[in-house]
Amino acid sequence: MTTKTGSETVWITGDQCSMRNTALLSADKRIATVLMIESVDRGNLLRYHKKKLVLIYATMRHFRDQLLEAGWKVDYYAERPDFRTALDQHIYKCKPDRFLLMQQSEYGATEKLLSMLGVLSAEILPHCNFISCADDYESLHRSPEARVTMENFYRMMRKKTGLLMDGNAPSGGSWNFDKSNRQAPDQNLTSTPLRIFPPDATTFDVIEMVDRCFPDHPGTCKDWIYAVTREDALLAAKDFFDNRLDQFGPHQDAMLHGKPFLNHSVLSAYINACLLNPLELCQEAERRYLDGRAQLSSVEGFVRQLIGWREFMWRVYWRMMPAYKSRNELNANEKLPEFFWTGTTRMRCLKEAIDTSIDHAYAHHIIRLMILGNFALIAGLKPQETNDWFASMFIDGYDWVMVPNVIGMALHADGGYVGTKPYAASANYINKMSDYCRNCFYDPKDAIGEKSCPFNSLYWDFLMRNEKAFAGNHRMALVMKQLSSKSLDWRAGIRKRAEELREAGWQ
């Protein structure tokens, strides 16, 4: 081992609180000081949900205590106005010869931190919580301009990791079990409640700080349920594996009133904050299948979310930024409705989705895609405003997560780079996959009348607005053929109803 001289600083930010942090692993504990800064300015970059801010700041404070217990020197700055002020104090006090930083997850963030260091030496280490590398993704491109489907990327990741593989073939003879995992909910659908983690004294202090420093941010700090340490995050993972993994798959697309979690893992916030590692979770899920404790369709669906979608979105983000974030290929220019912040709407599905998001800073993936994202798509809401709302509202939301998922997958604003067709759906889909349409003010079977469901009229209006854009899309051929058969009077009725909804604030 080479003996290092001088002193060094390991700068760890709020979503990097892991003993696997590559900057921490590269440091010499004898001469290193860990720098951690709570920047109020960073917390105000967007109107982040209060529960997301509590998660970040409480995780930081608990990780500080874990580092101190492990024998690290920690220079911790609580509730500071910005990074710059605290950094200057640290440099003056500790006089480091060099800095070690793990790559930031968001585009341009590493460069912003480096710019504050000026001429001080700094080494950037790779992010610790992703399994793929850029070469994996690039190897699938036939040309620099070509697109790669998630399915091809996912199959490559299965082979790379060896997860759910029998030699060179997928376990069970199929790469995915989508057909088994899209069942509509019924009266027999049950789930075990999440294990919750009441706030300790440290987290209570953070809650008080968030309420004081971010009073106008959405959501509430009340009814805290989330883990803020790796130890508790592992207990949350065990709770999912023991009680919900086996039944996760079949009804993972289901949506039920008053049941926001169902059999979902609710682990994404911990993964994205580095409390849990995606590979360790996939390996444990695979063990449950091999031991006969979880069905293959459920395990495969869980594994696909992590080494498929999560890794794919990470690679899309870093390949396509920064221009990708500004894409608006469908020329959607309507303002985000105010009810996205309040939940005050007569559309029961949207009210349910938004109320859940306000209460928990969470909604599972189908609610995000097929209720919230679907409405934004067919109403023609501005992609950047919609993206900012998603990034603000969800506890697991970061720029790298939301940009490809919202701009690409949900809004099709990238022209089809992430998904070959837009995820647009009428009330028929929502009625099939949820109980939201029951007792709703609107009629899910009507598209033109005074009480017709906005998802119906806006769906057909969306297709008419983009008829030329979708004319050559083979995956849209059937629905566009249906549209072409509609009469001029029917089309006029749809346009009139859609315009009425716009003028009424989408109500």
WOCORWO-V198142 format. One record per helix or strand of 2 or more residues. SS is the DSSP state (h for helix, s for strand). FROM is the first residue (numbers start at 1). TO is the last residue. If there is no record, write none. Layout:
# WOCORWO-V198142
SS_FROM_TO + SS_FROM_TO
This chain:
# WOCORWO-V198142
s_8_11 + h_22_26 + s_32_39 + h_40_43 + h_50_69 + s_73_80 + h_83_94 + s_98_102 + h_109_117 + s_121_125 + h_134_138 + h_150_161 + s_165_166 + s_169_170 + h_171_173 + h_178_180 + h_201_213 + h_230_243 + h_245_248 + s_255_256 + h_268_272 + h_278_290 + h_296_320 + h_323_326 + h_339_342 + h_348_360 + h_365_379 + h_383_393 + h_399_410 + h_427_433 + h_454_465 + h_467_470 + h_474_484 + h_488_503
